[in-house]
Every structure is written in structure tokens, then in C-alpha cells.
Amino acid sequence: VSLENLDPVTQEKVDNITKELKVDTRNTSSHTRTLISASDPRPSAQAAGCVGIVILTVVFGSLVLLDLTRICFKPNEKFSD
């Protein structure tokens, strides 16, 4: 028997039970955990984070350094090439 073939009284009971059992997913602990970043005290995780910070610092620092050398050594030239 499928849900479409139920008589109206049984269908109403099924609908009521479904409404009672339905859970708002925004109020569950699993949904809350998806929004919160958990700390990871493992040394390997901290090392990976430090390596990432160093790589980002080197990349962006080198870009800034290249711009600063151009500004310092050629201050009167326009910056359009």
C-alpha cells in the first residue's frame, strides 16, 4: 500500500504523525557544529597552519617588496607601462 492509496482518515493520521516527528534541522547539534570551528591541538595541525601562514606571507610580502622597490628607485616615472 502506498501513501497515495490510503483513505482520507489514515492519510490525515499519517500527516499528523509526520508533523509531530519532523525535526527542525537548524536546532540540531549537528547543524550547530557545522557553524563552529573546532580547535585542533595536534602538533601536525599546528605545523600545517604555520607553513600555510609562512607561504602566504612570502607570496604577498614579495609582491609588496617588488612594488616598493619600483616606487623607491623610480619615484618620478609614471606607473603605466
PDB file of N, CA, C and O in Angstrom:
ATOM      1  N   VAL A   1       0.861  -1.177   0.000  1.00  0.00           N
ATOM      2  CA  VAL A   1       0.000   0.000   0.000  1.00  0.00           C
ATOM      3  C   VAL A   1       0.901   1.232   0.000  1.00  0.00           C
ATOM      4  O   VAL A   1       1.812   1.356   0.819  1.00  0.00           O
ATOM      5  N   SER A   2       0.629   2.131  -0.930  1.00  0.00           N
ATOM      6  CA  SER A   2       1.403   3.366  -0.986  1.00  0.00           C
ATOM      7  C   SER A   2       0.635   4.476  -0.279  1.00  0.00           C
ATOM      8  O   SER A   2      -0.543   4.325   0.042  1.00  0.00           O
ATOM      9  N   LEU A   3       1.318   5.590  -0.041  1.00  0.00           N
ATOM     10  CA  LEU A   3       0.674   6.712   0.646  1.00  0.00           C
ATOM     11  C   LEU A   3      -0.452   7.323  -0.173  1.00  0.00           C
ATOM     12  O   LEU A   3      -1.397   7.873   0.392  1.00  0.00           O
ATOM     13  N   GLU A   4      -0.367   7.236  -1.466  1.00  0.00           N
ATOM     14  CA  GLU A   4      -1.411   7.806  -2.323  1.00  0.00           C
ATOM     15  C   GLU A   4      -2.714   7.010  -2.248  1.00  0.00           C
ATOM     16  O   GLU A   4      -3.790   7.555  -2.493  1.00  0.00           O
ATOM     17  N   ASN A   5      -2.621   5.729  -1.910  1.00  0.00           N
ATOM     18  CA  ASN A   5      -3.796   4.857  -1.903  1.00  0.00           C
ATOM     19  C   ASN A   5      -4.489   4.771  -0.546  1.00  0.00           C
ATOM     20  O   ASN A   5      -5.422   3.983  -0.397  1.00  0.00           O
ATOM     21  N   LEU A   6      -4.070   5.546   0.440  1.00  0.00           N
ATOM     22  CA  LEU A   6      -4.686   5.482   1.764  1.00  0.00           C
ATOM     23  C   LEU A   6      -6.004   6.237   1.783  1.00  0.00           C
ATOM     24  O   LEU A   6      -6.204   7.184   1.022  1.00  0.00           O
ATOM     25  N   ASP A   7      -6.895   5.807   2.658  1.00  0.00           N
ATOM     26  CA  ASP A   7      -8.152   6.539   2.800  1.00  0.00           C
ATOM     27  C   ASP A   7      -7.880   7.870   3.515  1.00  0.00           C
ATOM     28  O   ASP A   7      -6.843   8.005   4.164  1.00  0.00           O
ATOM     29  N   PRO A   8      -8.767   8.837   3.416  1.00  0.00           N
ATOM     30  CA  PRO A   8      -8.521  10.177   3.961  1.00  0.00           C
ATOM     31  C   PRO A   8      -8.225  10.200   5.461  1.00  0.00           C
ATOM     32  O   PRO A   8      -7.394  10.991   5.909  1.00  0.00           O
ATOM     33  N   VAL A   9      -8.883   9.356   6.235  1.00  0.00           N
ATOM     34  CA  VAL A   9      -8.653   9.343   7.687  1.00  0.00           C
ATOM     35  C   VAL A   9      -7.236   8.862   7.995  1.00  0.00           C
ATOM     36  O   VAL A   9      -6.526   9.460   8.805  1.00  0.00           O
ATOM     37  N   THR A  10      -6.843   7.791   7.348  1.00  0.00           N
ATOM     38  CA  THR A  10      -5.495   7.269   7.552  1.00  0.00           C
ATOM     39  C   THR A  10      -4.454   8.258   7.036  1.00  0.00           C
ATOM     40  O   THR A  10      -3.405   8.433   7.657  1.00  0.00           O
ATOM     41  N   GLN A  11      -4.731   8.897   5.923  1.00  0.00           N
ATOM     42  CA  GLN A  11      -3.811   9.892   5.374  1.00  0.00           C
ATOM     43  C   GLN A  11      -3.641  11.051   6.352  1.00  0.00           C
ATOM     44  O   GLN A  11      -2.533  11.560   6.523  1.00  0.00           O
ATOM     45  N   GLU A  12      -4.727  11.470   6.994  1.00  0.00           N
ATOM     46  CA  GLU A  12      -4.655  12.556   7.970  1.00  0.00           C
ATOM     47  C   GLU A  12      -3.818  12.131   9.180  1.00  0.00           C
ATOM     48  O   GLU A  12      -3.032  12.920   9.704  1.00  0.00           O
ATOM     49  N   LYS A  13      -3.992  10.883   9.617  1.00  0.00           N
ATOM     50  CA  LYS A  13      -3.193  10.375  10.732  1.00  0.00           C
ATOM     51  C   LYS A  13      -1.708  10.343  10.368  1.00  0.00           C
ATOM     52  O   LYS A  13      -0.854  10.719  11.170  1.00  0.00           O
ATOM     53  N   VAL A  14      -1.419   9.899   9.169  1.00  0.00           N
ATOM     54  CA  VAL A  14      -0.027   9.856   8.708  1.00  0.00           C
ATOM     55  C   VAL A  14       0.552  11.267   8.653  1.00  0.00           C
ATOM     56  O   VAL A  14       1.697  11.482   9.051  1.00  0.00           O
ATOM     57  N   ASP A  15      -0.223  12.222   8.169  1.00  0.00           N
ATOM     58  CA  ASP A  15       0.239  13.608   8.106  1.00  0.00           C
ATOM     59  C   ASP A  15       0.509  14.166   9.498  1.00  0.00           C
ATOM     60  O   ASP A  15       1.505  14.858   9.706  1.00  0.00           O
ATOM     61  N   ASN A  16      -0.372  13.869  10.451  1.00  0.00           N
ATOM     62  CA  ASN A  16      -0.182  14.343  11.824  1.00  0.00           C
ATOM     63  C   ASN A  16       1.067  13.739  12.460  1.00  0.00           C
ATOM     64  O   ASN A  16       1.835  14.430  13.129  1.00  0.00           O
ATOM     65  N   ILE A  17       1.255  12.448  12.243  1.00  0.00           N
ATOM     66  CA  ILE A  17       2.447  11.791  12.786  1.00  0.00           C
ATOM     67  C   ILE A  17       3.704  12.374  12.152  1.00  0.00           C
ATOM     68  O   ILE A  17       4.707  12.588  12.833  1.00  0.00           O
ATOM     69  N   THR A  18       3.649  12.628  10.860  1.00  0.00           N
ATOM     70  CA  THR A  18       4.794  13.210  10.161  1.00  0.00           C
ATOM     71  C   THR A  18       5.121  14.588  10.720  1.00  0.00           C
ATOM     72  O   THR A  18       6.292  14.915  10.917  1.00  0.00           O
ATOM     73  N   LYS A  19       4.095  15.402  10.978  1.00  0.00           N
ATOM     74  CA  LYS A  19       4.318  16.737  11.546  1.00  0.00           C
ATOM     75  C   LYS A  19       4.921  16.648  12.941  1.00  0.00           C
ATOM     76  O   LYS A  19       5.792  17.444  13.292  1.00  0.00           O
ATOM     77  N   GLU A  20       4.465  15.688  13.738  1.00  0.00           N
ATOM     78  CA  GLU A  20       4.986  15.532  15.095  1.00  0.00           C
ATOM     79  C   GLU A  20       6.440  15.073  15.091  1.00  0.00           C
ATOM     80  O   GLU A  20       7.232  15.498  15.932  1.00  0.00           O
ATOM     81  N   LEU A  21       6.782  14.218  14.157  1.00  0.00           N
ATOM     82  CA  LEU A  21       8.129  13.649  14.131  1.00  0.00           C
ATOM     83  C   LEU A  21       9.144  14.510  13.395  1.00  0.00           C
ATOM     84  O   LEU A  21      10.349  14.291  13.524  1.00  0.00           O
ATOM     85  N   LYS A  22       8.680  15.476  12.631  1.00  0.00           N
ATOM     86  CA  LYS A  22       9.591  16.312  11.858  1.00  0.00           C
ATOM     87  C   LYS A  22      10.435  17.165  12.805  1.00  0.00           C
ATOM     88  O   LYS A  22       9.905  17.763  13.742  1.00  0.00           O
ATOM     89  N   VAL A  23      11.723  17.222  12.567  1.00  0.00           N
ATOM     90  CA  VAL A  23      12.667  17.960  13.399  1.00  0.00           C
ATOM     91  C   VAL A  23      13.218  19.124  12.594  1.00  0.00           C
ATOM     92  O   VAL A  23      13.601  18.969  11.434  1.00  0.00           O
ATOM     93  N   ASP A  24      13.254  20.294  13.226  1.00  0.00           N
ATOM     94  CA  ASP A  24      13.855  21.461  12.582  1.00  0.00           C
ATOM     95  C   ASP A  24      15.370  21.273  12.590  1.00  0.00           C
ATOM     96  O   ASP A  24      15.993  21.259  13.652  1.00  0.00           O
ATOM     97  N   THR A  25      15.952  21.132  11.420  1.00  0.00           N
ATOM     98  CA  THR A  25      17.381  20.819  11.336  1.00  0.00           C
ATOM     99  C   THR A  25      18.264  21.957  11.826  1.00  0.00           C
ATOM    100  O   THR A  25      19.422  21.725  12.174  1.00  0.00           O
ATOM    101  N   ARG A  26      17.749  23.176  11.862  1.00  0.00           N
ATOM    102  CA  ARG A  26      18.559  24.295  12.349  1.00  0.00           C
ATOM    103  C   ARG A  26      18.750  24.254  13.861  1.00  0.00           C
ATOM    104  O   ARG A  26      19.616  24.952  14.389  1.00  0.00           O
ATOM    105  N   ASN A  27      17.962  23.455  14.559  1.00  0.00           N
ATOM    106  CA  ASN A  27      18.075  23.363  16.014  1.00  0.00           C
ATOM    107  C   ASN A  27      18.828  22.123  16.479  1.00  0.00           C
ATOM    108  O   ASN A  27      18.865  21.840  17.676  1.00  0.00           O
ATOM    109  N   THR A  28      19.419  21.393  15.571  1.00  0.00           N
ATOM    110  CA  THR A  28      20.141  20.187  15.959  1.00  0.00           C
ATOM    111  C   THR A  28      21.593  20.509  16.276  1.00  0.00           C
ATOM    112  O   THR A  28      22.139  21.508  15.809  1.00  0.00           O
ATOM    113  N   SER A  29      22.204  19.655  17.071  1.00  0.00           N
ATOM    114  CA  SER A  29      23.603  19.878  17.434  1.00  0.00           C
ATOM    115  C   SER A  29      24.521  19.680  16.229  1.00  0.00           C
ATOM    116  O   SER A  29      25.571  20.317  16.148  1.00  0.00           O
ATOM    117  N   SER A  30      24.151  18.823  15.309  1.00  0.00           N
ATOM    118  CA  SER A  30      24.998  18.622  14.127  1.00  0.00           C
ATOM    119  C   SER A  30      25.032  19.874  13.261  1.00  0.00           C
ATOM    120  O   SER A  30      26.071  20.197  12.685  1.00  0.00           O
ATOM    121  N   HIS A  31      23.915  20.580  13.160  1.00  0.00           N
ATOM    122  CA  HIS A  31      23.907  21.832  12.407  1.00  0.00           C
ATOM    123  C   HIS A  31      24.740  22.891  13.121  1.00  0.00           C
ATOM    124  O   HIS A  31      25.461  23.650  12.474  1.00  0.00           O
ATOM    125  N   THR A  32      24.648  22.948  14.441  1.00  0.00           N
ATOM    126  CA  THR A  32      25.428  23.914  15.211  1.00  0.00           C
ATOM    127  C   THR A  32      26.917  23.642  15.048  1.00  0.00           C
ATOM    128  O   THR A  32      27.707  24.580  14.935  1.00  0.00           O
ATOM    129  N   ARG A  33      27.311  22.375  15.033  1.00  0.00           N
ATOM    130  CA  ARG A  33      28.726  22.034  14.877  1.00  0.00           C
ATOM    131  C   ARG A  33      29.264  22.417  13.507  1.00  0.00           C
ATOM    132  O   ARG A  33      30.462  22.667  13.370  1.00  0.00           O
ATOM    133  N   THR A  34      28.413  22.470  12.493  1.00  0.00           N
ATOM    134  CA  THR A  34      28.895  22.874  11.175  1.00  0.00           C
ATOM    135  C   THR A  34      29.231  24.355  11.136  1.00  0.00           C
ATOM    136  O   THR A  34      29.969  24.794  10.255  1.00  0.00           O
ATOM    137  N   LEU A  35      28.705  25.132  12.073  1.00  0.00           N
ATOM    138  CA  LEU A  35      28.940  26.574  12.084  1.00  0.00           C
ATOM    139  C   LEU A  35      30.094  26.977  12.990  1.00  0.00           C
ATOM    140  O   LEU A  35      30.513  28.134  12.969  1.00  0.00           O
ATOM    141  N   ILE A  36      30.614  26.052  13.779  1.00  0.00           N
ATOM    142  CA  ILE A  36      31.648  26.371  14.760  1.00  0.00           C
ATOM    143  C   ILE A  36      32.945  25.682  14.355  1.00  0.00           C
ATOM    144  O   ILE A  36      32.961  24.495  14.030  1.00  0.00           O
ATOM    145  N   SER A  37      34.024  26.443  14.381  1.00  0.00           N
ATOM    146  CA  SER A  37      35.330  25.881  14.068  1.00  0.00           C
ATOM    147  C   SER A  37      35.931  25.277  15.336  1.00  0.00           C
ATOM    148  O   SER A  37      36.069  25.964  16.348  1.00  0.00           O
ATOM    149  N   ALA A  38      36.282  24.023  15.284  1.00  0.00           N
ATOM    150  CA  ALA A  38      36.848  23.338  16.445  1.00  0.00           C
ATOM    151  C   ALA A  38      38.360  23.489  16.440  1.00  0.00           C
ATOM    152  O   ALA A  38      38.997  23.460  15.387  1.00  0.00           O
ATOM    153  N   SER A  39      38.922  23.650  17.621  1.00  0.00           N
ATOM    154  CA  SER A  39      40.375  23.759  17.711  1.00  0.00           C
ATOM    155  C   SER A  39      40.993  22.377  17.540  1.00  0.00           C
ATOM    156  O   SER A  39      40.365  21.359  17.832  1.00  0.00           O
ATOM    157  N   ASP A  40      42.229  22.359  17.065  1.00  0.00           N
ATOM    158  CA  ASP A  40      42.936  21.101  16.848  1.00  0.00           C
ATOM    159  C   ASP A  40      44.320  21.229  17.475  1.00  0.00           C
ATOM    160  O   ASP A  40      45.206  21.841  16.878  1.00  0.00           O
ATOM    161  N   PRO A  41      44.527  20.667  18.667  1.00  0.00           N
ATOM    162  CA  PRO A  41      45.794  20.863  19.372  1.00  0.00           C
ATOM    163  C   PRO A  41      46.937  19.969  18.888  1.00  0.00           C
ATOM    164  O   PRO A  41      48.034  20.034  19.443  1.00  0.00           O
ATOM    165  N   ARG A  42      46.712  19.147  17.879  1.00  0.00           N
ATOM    166  CA  ARG A  42      47.780  18.252  17.420  1.00  0.00           C
ATOM    167  C   ARG A  42      48.935  19.060  16.838  1.00  0.00           C
ATOM    168  O   ARG A  42      48.708  20.042  16.131  1.00  0.00           O
ATOM    169  N   PRO A  43      50.166  18.657  17.128  1.00  0.00           N
ATOM    170  CA  PRO A  43      51.328  19.379  16.587  1.00  0.00           C
ATOM    171  C   PRO A  43      51.353  19.404  15.062  1.00  0.00           C
ATOM    172  O   PRO A  43      51.787  20.391  14.469  1.00  0.00           O
ATOM    173  N   SER A  44      50.895  18.331  14.423  1.00  0.00           N
ATOM    174  CA  SER A  44      50.917  18.303  12.958  1.00  0.00           C
ATOM    175  C   SER A  44      49.957  19.339  12.379  1.00  0.00           C
ATOM    176  O   SER A  44      50.251  19.953  11.353  1.00  0.00           O
ATOM    177  N   ALA A  45      48.815  19.536  13.027  1.00  0.00           N
ATOM    178  CA  ALA A  45      47.858  20.536  12.552  1.00  0.00           C
ATOM    179  C   ALA A  45      48.419  21.940  12.741  1.00  0.00           C
ATOM    180  O   ALA A  45      48.250  22.802  11.879  1.00  0.00           O
ATOM    181  N   GLN A  46      49.082  22.168  13.864  1.00  0.00           N
ATOM    182  CA  GLN A  46      49.676  23.478  14.106  1.00  0.00           C
ATOM    183  C   GLN A  46      50.821  23.738  13.134  1.00  0.00           C
ATOM    184  O   GLN A  46      50.992  24.865  12.669  1.00  0.00           O
ATOM    185  N   ALA A  47      51.599  22.720  12.825  1.00  0.00           N
ATOM    186  CA  ALA A  47      52.696  22.882  11.872  1.00  0.00           C
ATOM    187  C   ALA A  47      52.157  23.192  10.482  1.00  0.00           C
ATOM    188  O   ALA A  47      52.709  24.038   9.778  1.00  0.00           O
ATOM    189  N   ALA A  48      51.091  22.521  10.085  1.00  0.00           N
ATOM    190  CA  ALA A  48      50.494  22.786   8.773  1.00  0.00           C
ATOM    191  C   ALA A  48      49.971  24.214   8.708  1.00  0.00           C
ATOM    192  O   ALA A  48      50.112  24.876   7.680  1.00  0.00           O
ATOM    193  N   GLY A  49      49.374  24.694   9.783  1.00  0.00           N
ATOM    194  CA  GLY A  49      48.897  26.072   9.819  1.00  0.00           C
ATOM    195  C   GLY A  49      50.038  27.065   9.724  1.00  0.00           C
ATOM    196  O   GLY A  49      49.931  28.072   9.024  1.00  0.00           O
ATOM    197  N   CYS A  50      51.126  26.793  10.421  1.00  0.00           N
ATOM    198  CA  CYS A  50      52.293  27.689  10.374  1.00  0.00           C
ATOM    199  C   CYS A  50      52.912  27.710   8.983  1.00  0.00           C
ATOM    200  O   CYS A  50      53.307  28.769   8.496  1.00  0.00           O
ATOM    201  N   VAL A  51      52.998  26.562   8.348  1.00  0.00           N
ATOM    202  CA  VAL A  51      53.542  26.504   6.983  1.00  0.00           C
ATOM    203  C   VAL A  51      52.658  27.308   6.037  1.00  0.00           C
ATOM    204  O   VAL A  51      53.171  28.023   5.176  1.00  0.00           O
ATOM    205  N   GLY A  52      51.360  27.203   6.179  1.00  0.00           N
ATOM    206  CA  GLY A  52      50.440  27.983   5.342  1.00  0.00           C
ATOM    207  C   GLY A  52      50.613  29.474   5.546  1.00  0.00           C
ATOM    208  O   GLY A  52      50.600  30.239   4.582  1.00  0.00           O
ATOM    209  N   ILE A  53      50.774  29.896   6.796  1.00  0.00           N
ATOM    210  CA  ILE A  53      50.976  31.320   7.084  1.00  0.00           C
ATOM    211  C   ILE A  53      52.284  31.805   6.478  1.00  0.00           C
ATOM    212  O   ILE A  53      52.339  32.897   5.913  1.00  0.00           O
ATOM    213  N   VAL A  54      53.336  31.003   6.590  1.00  0.00           N
ATOM    214  CA  VAL A  54      54.634  31.392   6.026  1.00  0.00           C
ATOM    215  C   VAL A  54      54.540  31.522   4.507  1.00  0.00           C
ATOM    216  O   VAL A  54      55.063  32.481   3.940  1.00  0.00           O
ATOM    217  N   ILE A  55      53.890  30.585   3.852  1.00  0.00           N
ATOM    218  CA  ILE A  55      53.762  30.639   2.390  1.00  0.00           C
ATOM    219  C   ILE A  55      52.991  31.884   1.967  1.00  0.00           C
ATOM    220  O   ILE A  55      53.410  32.588   1.048  1.00  0.00           O
ATOM    221  N   LEU A  56      51.871  32.161   2.627  1.00  0.00           N
ATOM    222  CA  LEU A  56      51.092  33.359   2.287  1.00  0.00           C
ATOM    223  C   LEU A  56      51.890  34.628   2.536  1.00  0.00           C
ATOM    224  O   LEU A  56      51.835  35.561   1.735  1.00  0.00           O
ATOM    225  N   THR A  57      52.630  34.674   3.637  1.00  0.00           N
ATOM    226  CA  THR A  57      53.435  35.852   3.953  1.00  0.00           C
ATOM    227  C   THR A  57      54.527  36.064   2.913  1.00  0.00           C
ATOM    228  O   THR A  57      54.772  37.196   2.496  1.00  0.00           O
ATOM    229  N   VAL A  58      55.178  35.000   2.493  1.00  0.00           N
ATOM    230  CA  VAL A  58      56.243  35.125   1.490  1.00  0.00           C
ATOM    231  C   VAL A  58      55.672  35.601   0.158  1.00  0.00           C
ATOM    232  O   VAL A  58      56.252  36.480  -0.480  1.00  0.00           O
ATOM    233  N   VAL A  59      54.560  35.044  -0.266  1.00  0.00           N
ATOM    234  CA  VAL A  59      53.973  35.422  -1.552  1.00  0.00           C
ATOM    235  C   VAL A  59      53.549  36.885  -1.541  1.00  0.00           C
ATOM    236  O   VAL A  59      53.947  37.654  -2.416  1.00  0.00           O
ATOM    237  N   PHE A  60      52.745  37.272  -0.555  1.00  0.00           N
ATOM    238  CA  PHE A  60      52.262  38.648  -0.530  1.00  0.00           C
ATOM    239  C   PHE A  60      53.363  39.634  -0.158  1.00  0.00           C
ATOM    240  O   PHE A  60      53.366  40.769  -0.635  1.00  0.00           O
ATOM    241  N   GLY A  61      54.293  39.212   0.686  1.00  0.00           N
ATOM    242  CA  GLY A  61      55.423  40.074   1.029  1.00  0.00           C
ATOM    243  C   GLY A  61      56.303  40.353  -0.178  1.00  0.00           C
ATOM    244  O   GLY A  61      56.778  41.476  -0.349  1.00  0.00           O
ATOM    245  N   SER A  62      56.527  39.348  -1.018  1.00  0.00           N
ATOM    246  CA  SER A  62      57.349  39.566  -2.214  1.00  0.00           C
ATOM    247  C   SER A  62      56.651  40.507  -3.191  1.00  0.00           C
ATOM    248  O   SER A  62      57.311  41.314  -3.846  1.00  0.00           O
ATOM    249  N   LEU A  63      55.340  40.417  -3.298  1.00  0.00           N
ATOM    250  CA  LEU A  63      54.615  41.347  -4.170  1.00  0.00           C
ATOM    251  C   LEU A  63      54.741  42.781  -3.669  1.00  0.00           C
ATOM    252  O   LEU A  63      54.958  43.701  -4.457  1.00  0.00           O
ATOM    253  N   VAL A  64      54.607  42.967  -2.380  1.00  0.00           N
ATOM    254  CA  VAL A  64      54.740  44.310  -1.803  1.00  0.00           C
ATOM    255  C   VAL A  64      56.168  44.800  -1.973  1.00  0.00           C
ATOM    256  O   VAL A  64      56.384  45.969  -2.291  1.00  0.00           O
ATOM    257  N   LEU A  65      57.140  43.930  -1.768  1.00  0.00           N
ATOM    258  CA  LEU A  65      58.545  44.311  -1.910  1.00  0.00           C
ATOM    259  C   LEU A  65      58.861  44.722  -3.343  1.00  0.00           C
ATOM    260  O   LEU A  65      59.594  45.687  -3.557  1.00  0.00           O
ATOM    261  N   LEU A  66      58.324  44.009  -4.323  1.00  0.00           N
ATOM    262  CA  LEU A  66      58.545  44.385  -5.716  1.00  0.00           C
ATOM    263  C   LEU A  66      57.964  45.766  -6.011  1.00  0.00           C
ATOM    264  O   LEU A  66      58.583  46.564  -6.715  1.00  0.00           O
ATOM    265  N   ASP A  67      56.796  46.045  -5.484  1.00  0.00           N
ATOM    266  CA  ASP A  67      56.195  47.363  -5.687  1.00  0.00           C
ATOM    267  C   ASP A  67      56.989  48.447  -4.971  1.00  0.00           C
ATOM    268  O   ASP A  67      57.168  49.540  -5.510  1.00  0.00           O
ATOM    269  N   LEU A  68      57.460  48.164  -3.780  1.00  0.00           N
ATOM    270  CA  LEU A  68      58.227  49.165  -3.034  1.00  0.00           C
ATOM    271  C   LEU A  68      59.546  49.491  -3.728  1.00  0.00           C
ATOM    272  O   LEU A  68      59.956  50.651  -3.756  1.00  0.00           O
ATOM    273  N   THR A  69      60.217  48.481  -4.289  1.00  0.00           N
ATOM    274  CA  THR A  69      61.475  48.761  -4.983  1.00  0.00           C
ATOM    275  C   THR A  69      61.227  49.627  -6.209  1.00  0.00           C
ATOM    276  O   THR A  69      62.043  50.491  -6.528  1.00  0.00           O
ATOM    277  N   ARG A  70      60.134  49.414  -6.887  1.00  0.00           N
ATOM    278  CA  ARG A  70      59.812  50.238  -8.052  1.00  0.00           C
ATOM    279  C   ARG A  70      59.511  51.672  -7.627  1.00  0.00           C
ATOM    280  O   ARG A  70      59.921  52.617  -8.302  1.00  0.00           O
ATOM    281  N   ILE A  71      58.810  51.839  -6.531  1.00  0.00           N
ATOM    282  CA  ILE A  71      58.472  53.183  -6.046  1.00  0.00           C
ATOM    283  C   ILE A  71      59.717  53.893  -5.530  1.00  0.00           C
ATOM    284  O   ILE A  71      59.891  55.084  -5.784  1.00  0.00           O
ATOM    285  N   CYS A  72      60.581  53.191  -4.816  1.00  0.00           N
ATOM    286  CA  CYS A  72      61.764  53.822  -4.219  1.00  0.00           C
ATOM    287  C   CYS A  72      62.825  54.174  -5.258  1.00  0.00           C
ATOM    288  O   CYS A  72      63.430  55.243  -5.167  1.00  0.00           O
ATOM    289  N   PHE A  73      63.068  53.317  -6.236  1.00  0.00           N
ATOM    290  CA  PHE A  73      64.148  53.546  -7.187  1.00  0.00           C
ATOM    291  C   PHE A  73      63.721  54.336  -8.414  1.00  0.00           C
ATOM    292  O   PHE A  73      64.578  54.886  -9.104  1.00  0.00           O
ATOM    293  N   LYS A  74      62.449  54.414  -8.706  1.00  0.00           N
ATOM    294  CA  LYS A  74      61.963  55.174  -9.854  1.00  0.00           C
ATOM    295  C   LYS A  74      60.771  56.025  -9.421  1.00  0.00           C
ATOM    296  O   LYS A  74      59.661  55.818  -9.910  1.00  0.00           O
ATOM    297  N   PRO A  75      60.982  56.979  -8.513  1.00  0.00           N
ATOM    298  CA  PRO A  75      59.837  57.723  -7.977  1.00  0.00           C
ATOM    299  C   PRO A  75      59.209  58.696  -8.976  1.00  0.00           C
ATOM    300  O   PRO A  75      58.033  59.033  -8.837  1.00  0.00           O
ATOM    301  N   ASN A  76      59.959  59.154  -9.978  1.00  0.00           N
ATOM    302  CA  ASN A  76      59.433  60.160 -10.893  1.00  0.00           C
ATOM    303  C   ASN A  76      58.768  59.563 -12.125  1.00  0.00           C
ATOM    304  O   ASN A  76      58.065  60.268 -12.850  1.00  0.00           O
ATOM    305  N   GLU A  77      58.975  58.290 -12.369  1.00  0.00           N
ATOM    306  CA  GLU A  77      58.356  57.667 -13.535  1.00  0.00           C
ATOM    307  C   GLU A  77      56.890  57.376 -13.257  1.00  0.00           C
ATOM    308  O   GLU A  77      56.496  57.079 -12.130  1.00  0.00           O
ATOM    309  N   LYS A  78      56.105  57.467 -14.302  1.00  0.00           N
ATOM    310  CA  LYS A  78      54.706  57.078 -14.154  1.00  0.00           C
ATOM    311  C   LYS A  78      54.627  55.561 -14.130  1.00  0.00           C
ATOM    312  O   LYS A  78      55.506  54.881 -14.660  1.00  0.00           O
ATOM    313  N   PHE A  79      53.595  55.037 -13.526  1.00  0.00           N
ATOM    314  CA  PHE A  79      53.484  53.595 -13.346  1.00  0.00           C
ATOM    315  C   PHE A  79      52.768  52.894 -14.481  1.00  0.00           C
ATOM    316  O   PHE A  79      52.396  51.729 -14.342  1.00  0.00           O
ATOM    317  N   SER A  80      52.565  53.565 -15.594  1.00  0.00           N
ATOM    318  CA  SER A  80      51.921  52.901 -16.721  1.00  0.00           C
ATOM    319  C   SER A  80      52.987  52.380 -17.668  1.00  0.00           C
ATOM    320  O   SER A  80      53.860  53.130 -18.106  1.00  0.00           O
ATOM    321  N   ASP A  81      52.916  51.122 -17.976  1.00  0.00           N
ATOM    322  CA  ASP A  81      53.877  50.512 -18.914  1.00  0.00           C
ATOM    323  C   ASP A  81      53.183  50.195 -20.205  1.00  0.00           C
ATOM    324  O   ASP A  81      53.808  49.677 -21.130  1.00  0.00           O
TER     325      ASP A  81
END
